[in-house]
Each structure stands twice: as structure tokens, then as C-alpha cells.
Amino acid sequence: MAIQIVMDRTGESRHPFNPDETRELAKAERRFYALTDGGSASAVRTGLGQVSQIQCFDPTAEETTVFPRLVGG
């Protein structure tokens, strides 16, 4: 089971999906690109305490986190 963690102003929402299920994988990919095309950044966990920023959907990632665009003040 994989998960997408989407951060926002109120905290986070978690979207688990089974990458072996075509519909669930397609939905996760659509969510990823809807968020990143809107300006959000994304990262995957690559090891204990390590992350790597990604630009493209990775169907093999166990955990992907999407962060909203930072707004300065």
C-alpha cells in the first residue's frame, strides 16, 4: 500500500492507494499532477530521514508528500 500525503493550511490529508490496482493508481497520478501543475512541490522518502524532490509521478514510491507553494509576506 502506498500513500500520498497532501499538506495544506489546515494540516494534511492522507490518500492511501494500491499501486497494483489500475484505477487507484490512475487516481493517485491525477491527484499528483493536479497539485504539482498548480505549483505545489513534491518529495518522496528515499531512506530513514532522507527525502528527494520529484517532478514526475513515481508509481513505485511508498510515500509521496506534496507541499503547497510558499507565499511570502
PDB file of N, H, CA, C and O in Angstrom:
ATOM      1  N   MET A   1       0.845  -1.168   0.000  1.00  0.00           N
ATOM      2  CA  MET A   1       0.000   0.000   0.000  1.00  0.00           C
ATOM      3  C   MET A   1       0.894   1.235   0.000  1.00  0.00           C
ATOM      4  O   MET A   1       1.811   1.343   0.814  1.00  0.00           O
ATOM      5  N   ALA A   2       0.631   2.146  -0.894  1.00  0.00           N
ATOM      6  H   ALA A   2      -0.114   2.058  -1.555  1.00  0.00           H
ATOM      7  CA  ALA A   2       1.358   3.413  -0.992  1.00  0.00           C
ATOM      8  C   ALA A   2       0.463   4.522  -0.443  1.00  0.00           C
ATOM      9  O   ALA A   2      -0.736   4.324  -0.242  1.00  0.00           O
ATOM     10  N   ILE A   3       1.059   5.687  -0.205  1.00  0.00           N
ATOM     11  H   ILE A   3       2.032   5.847  -0.368  1.00  0.00           H
ATOM     12  CA  ILE A   3       0.277   6.797   0.332  1.00  0.00           C
ATOM     13  C   ILE A   3       0.789   8.124  -0.232  1.00  0.00           C
ATOM     14  O   ILE A   3       1.988   8.322  -0.428  1.00  0.00           O
ATOM     15  N   GLN A   4      -0.154   9.012  -0.482  1.00  0.00           N
ATOM     16  H   GLN A   4      -1.128   8.851  -0.324  1.00  0.00           H
ATOM     17  CA  GLN A   4       0.161  10.391  -0.820  1.00  0.00           C
ATOM     18  C   GLN A   4      -0.283  11.239   0.366  1.00  0.00           C
ATOM     19  O   GLN A   4      -1.419  11.144   0.832  1.00  0.00           O
ATOM     20  N   ILE A   5       0.633  12.060   0.838  1.00  0.00           N
ATOM     21  H   ILE A   5       1.556  12.137   0.459  1.00  0.00           H
ATOM     22  CA  ILE A   5       0.333  12.969   1.943  1.00  0.00           C
ATOM     23  C   ILE A   5       0.291  14.369   1.353  1.00  0.00           C
ATOM     24  O   ILE A   5       1.281  14.849   0.802  1.00  0.00           O
ATOM     25  N   VAL A   6      -0.852  15.016   1.469  1.00  0.00           N
ATOM     26  H   VAL A   6      -1.657  14.626   1.916  1.00  0.00           H
ATOM     27  CA  VAL A   6      -1.043  16.336   0.893  1.00  0.00           C
ATOM     28  C   VAL A   6      -1.134  17.347   2.032  1.00  0.00           C
ATOM     29  O   VAL A   6      -2.067  17.316   2.833  1.00  0.00           O
ATOM     30  N   MET A   7      -0.150  18.242   2.091  1.00  0.00           N
ATOM     31  H   MET A   7       0.609  18.267   1.440  1.00  0.00           H
ATOM     32  CA  MET A   7      -0.110  19.265   3.121  1.00  0.00           C
ATOM     33  C   MET A   7      -0.926  20.476   2.666  1.00  0.00           C
ATOM     34  O   MET A   7      -0.957  20.798   1.478  1.00  0.00           O
ATOM     35  N   ASP A   8      -1.585  21.148   3.616  1.00  0.00           N
ATOM     36  H   ASP A   8      -1.560  20.887   4.582  1.00  0.00           H
ATOM     37  CA  ASP A   8      -2.290  22.390   3.322  1.00  0.00           C
ATOM     38  C   ASP A   8      -2.316  23.260   4.574  1.00  0.00           C
ATOM     39  O   ASP A   8      -1.700  22.914   5.582  1.00  0.00           O
ATOM     40  N   ARG A   9      -3.013  24.364   4.518  1.00  0.00           N
ATOM     41  H   ARG A   9      -3.513  24.645   3.699  1.00  0.00           H
ATOM     42  CA  ARG A   9      -3.032  25.309   5.642  1.00  0.00           C
ATOM     43  C   ARG A   9      -3.588  24.704   6.926  1.00  0.00           C
ATOM     44  O   ARG A   9      -3.242  25.144   8.022  1.00  0.00           O
ATOM     45  N   THR A  10      -4.437  23.710   6.796  1.00  0.00           N
ATOM     46  H   THR A  10      -4.718  23.352   5.905  1.00  0.00           H
ATOM     47  CA  THR A  10      -5.081  23.133   7.968  1.00  0.00           C
ATOM     48  C   THR A  10      -4.380  21.882   8.483  1.00  0.00           C
ATOM     49  O   THR A  10      -4.795  21.316   9.494  1.00  0.00           O
ATOM     50  N   GLY A  11      -3.347  21.454   7.819  1.00  0.00           N
ATOM     51  H   GLY A  11      -3.010  21.915   6.998  1.00  0.00           H
ATOM     52  CA  GLY A  11      -2.640  20.244   8.235  1.00  0.00           C
ATOM     53  C   GLY A  11      -2.326  19.371   7.042  1.00  0.00           C
ATOM     54  O   GLY A  11      -1.617  19.782   6.124  1.00  0.00           O
ATOM     55  N   GLU A  12      -2.859  18.164   7.061  1.00  0.00           N
ATOM     56  H   GLU A  12      -3.436  17.830   7.807  1.00  0.00           H
ATOM     57  CA  GLU A  12      -2.582  17.218   5.988  1.00  0.00           C
ATOM     58  C   GLU A  12      -3.779  16.316   5.729  1.00  0.00           C
ATOM     59  O   GLU A  12      -4.633  16.113   6.592  1.00  0.00           O
ATOM     60  N   SER A  13      -3.812  15.790   4.531  1.00  0.00           N
ATOM     61  H   SER A  13      -3.118  15.955   3.830  1.00  0.00           H
ATOM     62  CA  SER A  13      -4.768  14.732   4.225  1.00  0.00           C
ATOM     63  C   SER A  13      -3.961  13.577   3.642  1.00  0.00           C
ATOM     64  O   SER A  13      -2.985  13.781   2.920  1.00  0.00           O
ATOM     65  N   ARG A  14      -4.385  12.375   3.969  1.00  0.00           N
ATOM     66  H   ARG A  14      -5.177  12.210   4.556  1.00  0.00           H
ATOM     67  CA  ARG A  14      -3.671  11.172   3.532  1.00  0.00           C
ATOM     68  C   ARG A  14      -4.547  10.408   2.551  1.00  0.00           C
ATOM     69  O   ARG A  14      -5.742  10.209   2.769  1.00  0.00           O
ATOM     70  N   HIS A  15      -3.910   9.985   1.460  1.00  0.00           N
ATOM     71  H   HIS A  15      -2.939  10.146   1.282  1.00  0.00           H
ATOM     72  CA  HIS A  15      -4.621   9.288   0.396  1.00  0.00           C
ATOM     73  C   HIS A  15      -3.898   7.973   0.088  1.00  0.00           C
ATOM     74  O   HIS A  15      -3.018   7.931  -0.772  1.00  0.00           O
ATOM     75  N   PRO A  16      -4.275   6.896   0.798  1.00  0.00           N
ATOM     76  CA  PRO A  16      -3.644   5.606   0.515  1.00  0.00           C
ATOM     77  C   PRO A  16      -4.178   5.039  -0.802  1.00  0.00           C
ATOM     78  O   PRO A  16      -5.328   5.277  -1.173  1.00  0.00           O
ATOM     79  N   PHE A  17      -3.330   4.291  -1.497  1.00  0.00           N
ATOM     80  H   PHE A  17      -2.397   4.097  -1.196  1.00  0.00           H
ATOM     81  CA  PHE A  17      -3.753   3.635  -2.729  1.00  0.00           C
ATOM     82  C   PHE A  17      -2.908   2.395  -2.967  1.00  0.00           C
ATOM     83  O   PHE A  17      -1.763   2.306  -2.524  1.00  0.00           O
ATOM     84  N   ASN A  18      -3.492   1.451  -3.670  1.00  0.00           N
ATOM     85  H   ASN A  18      -4.422   1.524  -4.030  1.00  0.00           H
ATOM     86  CA  ASN A  18      -2.798   0.213  -4.028  1.00  0.00           C
ATOM     87  C   ASN A  18      -2.231   0.395  -5.435  1.00  0.00           C
ATOM     88  O   ASN A  18      -2.999   0.489  -6.393  1.00  0.00           O
ATOM     89  N   PRO A  19      -0.896   0.448  -5.585  1.00  0.00           N
ATOM     90  CA  PRO A  19      -0.312   0.658  -6.904  1.00  0.00           C
ATOM     91  C   PRO A  19      -0.554  -0.496  -7.875  1.00  0.00           C
ATOM     92  O   PRO A  19      -0.306  -0.361  -9.074  1.00  0.00           O
ATOM     93  N   ASP A  20      -1.035  -1.621  -7.366  1.00  0.00           N
ATOM     94  H   ASP A  20      -1.237  -1.730  -6.392  1.00  0.00           H
ATOM     95  CA  ASP A  20      -1.341  -2.759  -8.234  1.00  0.00           C
ATOM     96  C   ASP A  20      -2.750  -2.677  -8.822  1.00  0.00           C
ATOM     97  O   ASP A  20      -3.103  -3.454  -9.708  1.00  0.00           O
ATOM     98  N   GLU A  21      -3.556  -1.729  -8.323  1.00  0.00           N
ATOM     99  H   GLU A  21      -3.269  -1.097  -7.603  1.00  0.00           H
ATOM    100  CA  GLU A  21      -4.912  -1.520  -8.808  1.00  0.00           C
ATOM    101  C   GLU A  21      -4.917  -0.358  -9.801  1.00  0.00           C
ATOM    102  O   GLU A  21      -4.615   0.776  -9.429  1.00  0.00           O
ATOM    103  N   THR A  22      -5.251  -0.629 -11.036  1.00  0.00           N
ATOM    104  H   THR A  22      -5.497  -1.550 -11.339  1.00  0.00           H
ATOM    105  CA  THR A  22      -5.172   0.350 -12.112  1.00  0.00           C
ATOM    106  C   THR A  22      -5.945   1.624 -11.808  1.00  0.00           C
ATOM    107  O   THR A  22      -5.426   2.721 -12.013  1.00  0.00           O
ATOM    108  N   ARG A  23      -7.164   1.500 -11.328  1.00  0.00           N
ATOM    109  H   ARG A  23      -7.586   0.608 -11.161  1.00  0.00           H
ATOM    110  CA  ARG A  23      -7.988   2.685 -11.045  1.00  0.00           C
ATOM    111  C   ARG A  23      -7.407   3.538  -9.927  1.00  0.00           C
ATOM    112  O   ARG A  23      -7.365   4.764 -10.027  1.00  0.00           O
ATOM    113  N   GLU A  24      -6.963   2.882  -8.867  1.00  0.00           N
ATOM    114  H   GLU A  24      -6.997   1.886  -8.786  1.00  0.00           H
ATOM    115  CA  GLU A  24      -6.392   3.611  -7.742  1.00  0.00           C
ATOM    116  C   GLU A  24      -5.101   4.313  -8.157  1.00  0.00           C
ATOM    117  O   GLU A  24      -4.860   5.455  -7.766  1.00  0.00           O
ATOM    118  N   LEU A  25      -4.282   3.640  -8.937  1.00  0.00           N
ATOM    119  H   LEU A  25      -4.477   2.713  -9.255  1.00  0.00           H
ATOM    120  CA  LEU A  25      -3.031   4.232  -9.413  1.00  0.00           C
ATOM    121  C   LEU A  25      -3.303   5.439 -10.305  1.00  0.00           C
ATOM    122  O   LEU A  25      -2.639   6.467 -10.179  1.00  0.00           O
ATOM    123  N   ALA A  26      -4.275   5.317 -11.201  1.00  0.00           N
ATOM    124  H   ALA A  26      -4.814   4.481 -11.303  1.00  0.00           H
ATOM    125  CA  ALA A  26      -4.629   6.431 -12.092  1.00  0.00           C
ATOM    126  C   ALA A  26      -5.150   7.624 -11.290  1.00  0.00           C
ATOM    127  O   ALA A  26      -4.832   8.770 -11.609  1.00  0.00           O
ATOM    128  N   LYS A  27      -5.943   7.364 -10.258  1.00  0.00           N
ATOM    129  H   LYS A  27      -6.201   6.433 -10.000  1.00  0.00           H
ATOM    130  CA  LYS A  27      -6.473   8.441  -9.421  1.00  0.00           C
ATOM    131  C   LYS A  27      -5.341   9.148  -8.673  1.00  0.00           C
ATOM    132  O   LYS A  27      -5.336  10.374  -8.562  1.00  0.00           O
ATOM    133  N   ALA A  28      -4.388   8.373  -8.163  1.00  0.00           N
ATOM    134  H   ALA A  28      -4.392   7.377  -8.253  1.00  0.00           H
ATOM    135  CA  ALA A  28      -3.243   8.953  -7.464  1.00  0.00           C
ATOM    136  C   ALA A  28      -2.401   9.794  -8.419  1.00  0.00           C
ATOM    137  O   ALA A  28      -1.924  10.865  -8.043  1.00  0.00           O
ATOM    138  N   GLU A  29      -2.216   9.324  -9.636  1.00  0.00           N
ATOM    139  H   GLU A  29      -2.603   8.454  -9.941  1.00  0.00           H
ATOM    140  CA  GLU A  29      -1.445  10.077 -10.616  1.00  0.00           C
ATOM    141  C   GLU A  29      -2.148  11.385 -10.989  1.00  0.00           C
ATOM    142  O   GLU A  29      -1.500  12.426 -11.103  1.00  0.00           O
ATOM    143  N   ARG A  30      -3.463  11.334 -11.177  1.00  0.00           N
ATOM    144  H   ARG A  30      -3.989  10.489 -11.084  1.00  0.00           H
ATOM    145  CA  ARG A  30      -4.225  12.555 -11.483  1.00  0.00           C
ATOM    146  C   ARG A  30      -4.115  13.554 -10.334  1.00  0.00           C
ATOM    147  O   ARG A  30      -3.932  14.749 -10.568  1.00  0.00           O
ATOM    148  N   ARG A  31      -4.226  13.072  -9.093  1.00  0.00           N
ATOM    149  H   ARG A  31      -4.374  12.101  -8.903  1.00  0.00           H
ATOM    150  CA  ARG A  31      -4.121  13.955  -7.922  1.00  0.00           C
ATOM    151  C   ARG A  31      -2.733  14.597  -7.892  1.00  0.00           C
ATOM    152  O   ARG A  31      -2.610  15.801  -7.669  1.00  0.00           O
ATOM    153  N   PHE A  32      -1.691  13.798  -8.117  1.00  0.00           N
ATOM    154  H   PHE A  32      -1.790  12.820  -8.299  1.00  0.00           H
ATOM    155  CA  PHE A  32      -0.323  14.309  -8.101  1.00  0.00           C
ATOM    156  C   PHE A  32      -0.158  15.451  -9.101  1.00  0.00           C
ATOM    157  O   PHE A  32       0.327  16.525  -8.745  1.00  0.00           O
ATOM    158  N   TYR A  33      -0.561  15.220 -10.349  1.00  0.00           N
ATOM    159  H   TYR A  33      -0.955  14.348 -10.638  1.00  0.00           H
ATOM    160  CA  TYR A  33      -0.365  16.246 -11.375  1.00  0.00           C
ATOM    161  C   TYR A  33      -1.298  17.446 -11.192  1.00  0.00           C
ATOM    162  O   TYR A  33      -0.925  18.562 -11.553  1.00  0.00           O
ATOM    163  N   ALA A  34      -2.475  17.251 -10.654  1.00  0.00           N
ATOM    164  H   ALA A  34      -2.778  16.344 -10.361  1.00  0.00           H
ATOM    165  CA  ALA A  34      -3.359  18.383 -10.378  1.00  0.00           C
ATOM    166  C   ALA A  34      -2.708  19.310  -9.356  1.00  0.00           C
ATOM    167  O   ALA A  34      -2.789  20.533  -9.477  1.00  0.00           O
ATOM    168  N   LEU A  35      -2.069  18.729  -8.362  1.00  0.00           N
ATOM    169  H   LEU A  35      -2.003  17.736  -8.264  1.00  0.00           H
ATOM    170  CA  LEU A  35      -1.417  19.528  -7.323  1.00  0.00           C
ATOM    171  C   LEU A  35      -0.115  20.148  -7.814  1.00  0.00           C
ATOM    172  O   LEU A  35       0.112  21.341  -7.610  1.00  0.00           O
ATOM    173  N   THR A  36       0.736  19.367  -8.454  1.00  0.00           N
ATOM    174  H   THR A  36       0.551  18.399  -8.621  1.00  0.00           H
ATOM    175  CA  THR A  36       2.033  19.900  -8.882  1.00  0.00           C
ATOM    176  C   THR A  36       1.896  20.859 -10.059  1.00  0.00           C
ATOM    177  O   THR A  36       2.663  21.816 -10.161  1.00  0.00           O
ATOM    178  N   ASP A  37       0.937  20.624 -10.945  1.00  0.00           N
ATOM    179  H   ASP A  37       0.314  19.847 -10.862  1.00  0.00           H
ATOM    180  CA  ASP A  37       0.709  21.585 -12.031  1.00  0.00           C
ATOM    181  C   ASP A  37       0.201  22.912 -11.481  1.00  0.00           C
ATOM    182  O   ASP A  37       0.351  23.954 -12.118  1.00  0.00           O
ATOM    183  N   GLY A  38      -0.397  22.868 -10.300  1.00  0.00           N
ATOM    184  H   GLY A  38      -0.519  22.022  -9.782  1.00  0.00           H
ATOM    185  CA  GLY A  38      -0.880  24.078  -9.647  1.00  0.00           C
ATOM    186  C   GLY A  38       0.189  24.796  -8.838  1.00  0.00           C
ATOM    187  O   GLY A  38      -0.094  25.814  -8.205  1.00  0.00           O
ATOM    188  N   GLY A  39       1.416  24.279  -8.850  1.00  0.00           N
ATOM    189  H   GLY A  39       1.645  23.453  -9.364  1.00  0.00           H
ATOM    190  CA  GLY A  39       2.514  24.955  -8.181  1.00  0.00           C
ATOM    191  C   GLY A  39       3.050  24.279  -6.932  1.00  0.00           C
ATOM    192  O   GLY A  39       4.026  24.756  -6.352  1.00  0.00           O
ATOM    193  N   SER A  40       2.445  23.191  -6.504  1.00  0.00           N
ATOM    194  H   SER A  40       1.652  22.804  -6.974  1.00  0.00           H
ATOM    195  CA  SER A  40       2.930  22.500  -5.310  1.00  0.00           C
ATOM    196  C   SER A  40       4.222  21.749  -5.616  1.00  0.00           C
ATOM    197  O   SER A  40       4.468  21.353  -6.755  1.00  0.00           O
ATOM    198  N   ALA A  41       5.040  21.561  -4.589  1.00  0.00           N
ATOM    199  H   ALA A  41       4.840  21.883  -3.663  1.00  0.00           H
ATOM    200  CA  ALA A  41       6.266  20.774  -4.697  1.00  0.00           C
ATOM    201  C   ALA A  41       5.995  19.386  -4.134  1.00  0.00           C
ATOM    202  O   ALA A  41       5.092  19.205  -3.317  1.00  0.00           O
ATOM    203  N   SER A  42       6.776  18.416  -4.572  1.00  0.00           N
ATOM    204  H   SER A  42       7.510  18.563  -5.236  1.00  0.00           H
ATOM    205  CA  SER A  42       6.566  17.052  -4.090  1.00  0.00           C
ATOM    206  C   SER A  42       7.895  16.389  -3.776  1.00  0.00           C
ATOM    207  O   SER A  42       8.929  16.724  -4.354  1.00  0.00           O
ATOM    208  N   ALA A  43       7.848  15.444  -2.852  1.00  0.00           N
ATOM    209  H   ALA A  43       7.008  15.172  -2.383  1.00  0.00           H
ATOM    210  CA  ALA A  43       9.049  14.719  -2.447  1.00  0.00           C
ATOM    211  C   ALA A  43       8.674  13.289  -2.078  1.00  0.00           C
ATOM    212  O   ALA A  43       7.543  13.003  -1.684  1.00  0.00           O
ATOM    213  N   VAL A  44       9.649  12.405  -2.215  1.00  0.00           N
ATOM    214  H   VAL A  44      10.568  12.637  -2.535  1.00  0.00           H
ATOM    215  CA  VAL A  44       9.470  11.009  -1.808  1.00  0.00           C
ATOM    216  C   VAL A  44      10.505  10.672  -0.741  1.00  0.00           C
ATOM    217  O   VAL A  44      11.601  11.233  -0.714  1.00  0.00           O
ATOM    218  N   ARG A  45      10.136   9.757   0.122  1.00  0.00           N
ATOM    219  H   ARG A  45       9.246   9.301   0.100  1.00  0.00           H
ATOM    220  CA  ARG A  45      11.065   9.280   1.145  1.00  0.00           C
ATOM    221  C   ARG A  45      12.002   8.275   0.472  1.00  0.00           C
ATOM    222  O   ARG A  45      11.553   7.315  -0.155  1.00  0.00           O
ATOM    223  N   THR A  46      13.308   8.511   0.611  1.00  0.00           N
ATOM    224  H   THR A  46      13.673   9.291   1.120  1.00  0.00           H
ATOM    225  CA  THR A  46      14.291   7.630  -0.026  1.00  0.00           C
ATOM    226  C   THR A  46      15.036   6.761   0.972  1.00  0.00           C
ATOM    227  O   THR A  46      15.751   5.836   0.584  1.00  0.00           O
ATOM    228  N   GLY A  47      14.875   7.048   2.231  1.00  0.00           N
ATOM    229  H   GLY A  47      14.295   7.798   2.546  1.00  0.00           H
ATOM    230  CA  GLY A  47      15.530   6.281   3.282  1.00  0.00           C
ATOM    231  C   GLY A  47      15.166   6.874   4.620  1.00  0.00           C
ATOM    232  O   GLY A  47      14.412   7.844   4.695  1.00  0.00           O
ATOM    233  N   LEU A  48      15.692   6.304   5.660  1.00  0.00           N
ATOM    234  H   LEU A  48      16.305   5.516   5.599  1.00  0.00           H
ATOM    235  CA  LEU A  48      15.400   6.773   7.005  1.00  0.00           C
ATOM    236  C   LEU A  48      15.879   8.217   7.156  1.00  0.00           C
ATOM    237  O   LEU A  48      17.082   8.477   7.147  1.00  0.00           O
ATOM    238  N   GLY A  49      14.948   9.144   7.293  1.00  0.00           N
ATOM    239  H   GLY A  49      13.971   8.932   7.300  1.00  0.00           H
ATOM    240  CA  GLY A  49      15.270  10.551   7.453  1.00  0.00           C
ATOM    241  C   GLY A  49      15.748  11.236   6.185  1.00  0.00           C
ATOM    242  O   GLY A  49      16.296  12.337   6.251  1.00  0.00           O
ATOM    243  N   GLN A  50      15.548  10.603   5.022  1.00  0.00           N
ATOM    244  H   GLN A  50      15.103   9.709   4.969  1.00  0.00           H
ATOM    245  CA  GLN A  50      16.003  11.175   3.766  1.00  0.00           C
ATOM    246  C   GLN A  50      14.839  11.325   2.797  1.00  0.00           C
ATOM    247  O   GLN A  50      13.986  10.444   2.695  1.00  0.00           O
ATOM    248  N   VAL A  51      14.810  12.446   2.090  1.00  0.00           N
ATOM    249  H   VAL A  51      15.503  13.163   2.173  1.00  0.00           H
ATOM    250  CA  VAL A  51      13.790  12.692   1.073  1.00  0.00           C
ATOM    251  C   VAL A  51      14.455  13.231  -0.178  1.00  0.00           C
ATOM    252  O   VAL A  51      15.576  13.738  -0.135  1.00  0.00           O
ATOM    253  N   SER A  52      13.753  13.114  -1.286  1.00  0.00           N
ATOM    254  H   SER A  52      12.842  12.702  -1.321  1.00  0.00           H
ATOM    255  CA  SER A  52      14.244  13.628  -2.552  1.00  0.00           C
ATOM    256  C   SER A  52      13.083  14.291  -3.279  1.00  0.00           C
ATOM    257  O   SER A  52      12.000  13.716  -3.384  1.00  0.00           O
ATOM    258  N   GLN A  53      13.311  15.503  -3.781  1.00  0.00           N
ATOM    259  H   GLN A  53      14.191  15.970  -3.696  1.00  0.00           H
ATOM    260  CA  GLN A  53      12.260  16.191  -4.526  1.00  0.00           C
ATOM    261  C   GLN A  53      12.056  15.493  -5.865  1.00  0.00           C
ATOM    262  O   GLN A  53      13.015  15.048  -6.496  1.00  0.00           O
ATOM    263  N   ILE A  54      10.794  15.399  -6.294  1.00  0.00           N
ATOM    264  H   ILE A  54      10.015  15.760  -5.782  1.00  0.00           H
ATOM    265  CA  ILE A  54      10.480  14.784  -7.583  1.00  0.00           C
ATOM    266  C   ILE A  54       9.627  15.738  -8.409  1.00  0.00           C
ATOM    267  O   ILE A  54       8.910  16.580  -7.870  1.00  0.00           O
ATOM    268  N   GLN A  55       9.718  15.592  -9.716  1.00  0.00           N
ATOM    269  H   GLN A  55      10.301  14.907 -10.155  1.00  0.00           H
ATOM    270  CA  GLN A  55       8.945  16.401 -10.653  1.00  0.00           C
ATOM    271  C   GLN A  55       7.860  15.571 -11.338  1.00  0.00           C
ATOM    272  O   GLN A  55       6.869  16.117 -11.824  1.00  0.00           O
ATOM    273  N   CYS A  56       8.051  14.250 -11.374  1.00  0.00           N
ATOM    274  H   CYS A  56       8.856  13.807 -10.979  1.00  0.00           H
ATOM    275  CA  CYS A  56       7.127  13.340 -12.069  1.00  0.00           C
ATOM    276  C   CYS A  56       6.571  12.319 -11.084  1.00  0.00           C
ATOM    277  O   CYS A  56       7.230  11.952 -10.110  1.00  0.00           O
ATOM    278  N   PHE A  57       5.363  11.874 -11.349  1.00  0.00           N
ATOM    279  H   PHE A  57       4.828  12.172 -12.139  1.00  0.00           H
ATOM    280  CA  PHE A  57       4.717  10.862 -10.525  1.00  0.00           C
ATOM    281  C   PHE A  57       5.550   9.581 -10.525  1.00  0.00           C
ATOM    282  O   PHE A  57       5.957   9.107 -11.586  1.00  0.00           O
ATOM    283  N   ASP A  58       5.804   9.022  -9.349  1.00  0.00           N
ATOM    284  H   ASP A  58       5.474   9.407  -8.487  1.00  0.00           H
ATOM    285  CA  ASP A  58       6.553   7.778  -9.208  1.00  0.00           C
ATOM    286  C   ASP A  58       5.627   6.708  -8.646  1.00  0.00           C
ATOM    287  O   ASP A  58       5.352   6.708  -7.446  1.00  0.00           O
ATOM    288  N   PRO A  59       5.138   5.793  -9.487  1.00  0.00           N
ATOM    289  CA  PRO A  59       4.201   4.783  -9.019  1.00  0.00           C
ATOM    290  C   PRO A  59       4.829   3.767  -8.064  1.00  0.00           C
ATOM    291  O   PRO A  59       4.109   2.999  -7.426  1.00  0.00           O
ATOM    292  N   THR A  60       6.162   3.752  -7.955  1.00  0.00           N
ATOM    293  H   THR A  60       6.747   4.376  -8.473  1.00  0.00           H
ATOM    294  CA  THR A  60       6.827   2.791  -7.072  1.00  0.00           C
ATOM    295  C   THR A  60       7.110   3.378  -5.686  1.00  0.00           C
ATOM    296  O   THR A  60       7.520   2.651  -4.782  1.00  0.00           O
ATOM    297  N   ALA A  61       6.895   4.680  -5.513  1.00  0.00           N
ATOM    298  H   ALA A  61       6.562   5.271  -6.248  1.00  0.00           H
ATOM    299  CA  ALA A  61       7.171   5.322  -4.219  1.00  0.00           C
ATOM    300  C   ALA A  61       6.160   4.867  -3.176  1.00  0.00           C
ATOM    301  O   ALA A  61       4.957   4.845  -3.433  1.00  0.00           O
ATOM    302  N   GLU A  62       6.652   4.506  -2.011  1.00  0.00           N
ATOM    303  H   GLU A  62       7.630   4.524  -1.803  1.00  0.00           H
ATOM    304  CA  GLU A  62       5.752   4.096  -0.935  1.00  0.00           C
ATOM    305  C   GLU A  62       5.086   5.294  -0.274  1.00  0.00           C
ATOM    306  O   GLU A  62       3.954   5.197   0.201  1.00  0.00           O
ATOM    307  N   GLU A  63       5.793   6.431  -0.242  1.00  0.00           N
ATOM    308  H   GLU A  63       6.712   6.510  -0.627  1.00  0.00           H
ATOM    309  CA  GLU A  63       5.254   7.627   0.404  1.00  0.00           C
ATOM    310  C   GLU A  63       5.659   8.863  -0.390  1.00  0.00           C
ATOM    311  O   GLU A  63       6.845   9.130  -0.585  1.00  0.00           O
ATOM    312  N   THR A  64       4.668   9.606  -0.839  1.00  0.00           N
ATOM    313  H   THR A  64       3.705   9.389  -0.681  1.00  0.00           H
ATOM    314  CA  THR A  64       4.902  10.871  -1.543  1.00  0.00           C
ATOM    315  C   THR A  64       4.218  11.980  -0.750  1.00  0.00           C
ATOM    316  O   THR A  64       3.057  11.860  -0.357  1.00  0.00           O
ATOM    317  N   THR A  65       4.957  13.054  -0.526  1.00  0.00           N
ATOM    318  H   THR A  65       5.899  13.151  -0.845  1.00  0.00           H
ATOM    319  CA  THR A  65       4.380  14.206   0.176  1.00  0.00           C
ATOM    320  C   THR A  65       4.330  15.384  -0.776  1.00  0.00           C
ATOM    321  O   THR A  65       5.297  15.666  -1.483  1.00  0.00           O
ATOM    322  N   VAL A  66       3.201  16.068  -0.788  1.00  0.00           N
ATOM    323  H   VAL A  66       2.415  15.839  -0.213  1.00  0.00           H
ATOM    324  CA  VAL A  66       3.012  17.229  -1.657  1.00  0.00           C
ATOM    325  C   VAL A  66       2.823  18.451  -0.760  1.00  0.00           C
ATOM    326  O   VAL A  66       1.972  18.465   0.129  1.00  0.00           O
ATOM    327  N   PHE A  67       3.646  19.485  -1.020  1.00  0.00           N
ATOM    328  H   PHE A  67       4.337  19.474  -1.743  1.00  0.00           H
ATOM    329  CA  PHE A  67       3.636  20.717  -0.231  1.00  0.00           C
ATOM    330  C   PHE A  67       3.085  21.862  -1.072  1.00  0.00           C
ATOM    331  O   PHE A  67       3.441  21.986  -2.244  1.00  0.00           O
ATOM    332  N   PRO A  68       2.225  22.699  -0.499  1.00  0.00           N
ATOM    333  CA  PRO A  68       1.723  23.842  -1.267  1.00  0.00           C
ATOM    334  C   PRO A  68       2.815  24.862  -1.515  1.00  0.00           C
ATOM    335  O   PRO A  68       3.833  24.889  -0.823  1.00  0.00           O
ATOM    336  N   ARG A  69       2.593  25.684  -2.491  1.00  0.00           N
ATOM    337  H   ARG A  69       1.766  25.662  -3.053  1.00  0.00           H
ATOM    338  CA  ARG A  69       3.519  26.776  -2.806  1.00  0.00           C
ATOM    339  C   ARG A  69       3.613  27.695  -1.594  1.00  0.00           C
ATOM    340  O   ARG A  69       2.597  28.044  -0.994  1.00  0.00           O
ATOM    341  N   LEU A  70       4.820  28.082  -1.240  1.00  0.00           N
ATOM    342  H   LEU A  70       5.646  27.798  -1.728  1.00  0.00           H
ATOM    343  CA  LEU A  70       5.019  29.006  -0.120  1.00  0.00           C
ATOM    344  C   LEU A  70       4.712  30.425  -0.576  1.00  0.00           C
ATOM    345  O   LEU A  70       5.088  30.835  -1.675  1.00  0.00           O
ATOM    346  N   VAL A  71       4.032  31.161   0.275  1.00  0.00           N
ATOM    347  H   VAL A  71       3.727  30.828   1.168  1.00  0.00           H
ATOM    348  CA  VAL A  71       3.688  32.543  -0.023  1.00  0.00           C
ATOM    349  C   VAL A  71       4.379  33.428   0.974  1.00  0.00           C
ATOM    350  O   VAL A  71       4.192  33.286   2.182  1.00  0.00           O
ATOM    351  N   GLY A  72       5.178  34.342   0.471  1.00  0.00           N
ATOM    352  H   GLY A  72       5.329  34.457  -0.511  1.00  0.00           H
ATOM    353  CA  GLY A  72       5.904  35.257   1.352  1.00  0.00           C
ATOM    354  C   GLY A  72       5.032  36.414   1.793  1.00  0.00           C
ATOM    355  O   GLY A  72       3.992  36.679   1.192  1.00  0.00           O
ATOM    356  N   GLY A  73       5.448  37.091   2.825  1.00  0.00           N
ATOM    357  H   GLY A  73       6.294  36.875   3.314  1.00  0.00           H
ATOM    358  CA  GLY A  73       4.648  38.178   3.325  1.00  0.00           C
ATOM    359  C   GLY A  73       5.389  39.377   3.484  1.00  0.00           C
ATOM    360  O   GLY A  73       4.837  40.394   3.904  1.00  0.00           O
TER     361      GLY A  73
END
